[in-house]
Amino acid sequence: MSKVTVVGSGVMGKGIAYAFAISGYKVHVHDINHAILESAKKEIHALLGGSFEKGFLTEEIYQSAKDNLVFEPDLQTAAAGAELVVEAVLERMDVKLEVFKQLDQICPPETVLATNTSTMSPTEIGAQTSRPEKVIAMHFFNPVHKMKLIEVIRGLETSEETVNFIHKTAAKINKKTVEVNEFPGFVTSRMNCLIGNEAMNLLMEGVASAKDIDHAMKLGLNHPMGPLELADLVGLDTRLRNMEYLHAALGEKYRPCPLLVKYVKAGRLGKKSGRGFYEYN
Ligand code: NAD
């Protein structure tokens, strides 16, 4: 059985671990924060249970997925012998570089190291390792169990073999892929961050309420979710980091909305903290 390691068990790591576990992979999940790792275990098990009860998973898949998941506080143990490591730690280049340096030392040379970054350069990350040809961005979408796409971004040195491996792996976990040339924000984050930021500017300027902005985008422009609801789901701290990176890389158009900055300062991080543009129980 192939082993996949997921590093970071926050919003995305949980979903990525779930997707691999229901597809027959042995999944080792790691987080630097033990409390977050414990709650990830509870939440993934609850998601598995809910999917089984609703008939989305057979009993066999539900049981094997639970058996295949290991929650491991030690990175060395979690990553040893993995075929693929997917990094889903917070969107900060310094943190990602440190994680990849460690993974490069722990994992055998054949292990592919993928980052789930929304905006950043797999070339820069790969350059910190002795295997840049095995480093790639594998950008999942939130919530992972519902979203079909993985954006695949090759770094300057990423090999064809690695790109093909990621396409094949994506198919095994029932996802579709698009391939994108490396550029800050790729396709999806570059566009989505701008739409979300403009929605926040509209709210800040008093043009419409959060609810009406989201309704307008859903009912008028056929977006499945409103941009403010979506920002809450992503996490406003994560979205702010995305905007800051894009602002530095691409210029003024991506300056983060001051309201977003203020919300993050106040600890209003969206759904994960219970309050963002909306309130959650
Ligand atoms: P999050 O803040 O929910 O989770 C990040 C986790 O990383 C935390 O649990 C934290 O404890 C852990 N972590 C931090 N440093 C670590 C380290 N050195 N080793 C191990 N774990 C560490 O963030 P998220 O929303 O899950 O985002 C993770 C990545 O996925 C980011 O790069 C983000 O841009 C990207 N992404 C996010 C979304 C989204 O909708 N939230 C969508 C696509 C991609």
Residues whose N, C-alpha, C, O or C-beta is under 5 A from the ligand:
A	BS01	NAD	V7 G8 S9 G10 V11 M12 G13 H30 D31 I32 N33 I36 A88 V89 L90 E91 N116 T117 S118 F140 F141 N142 L233 V234 G235 T238
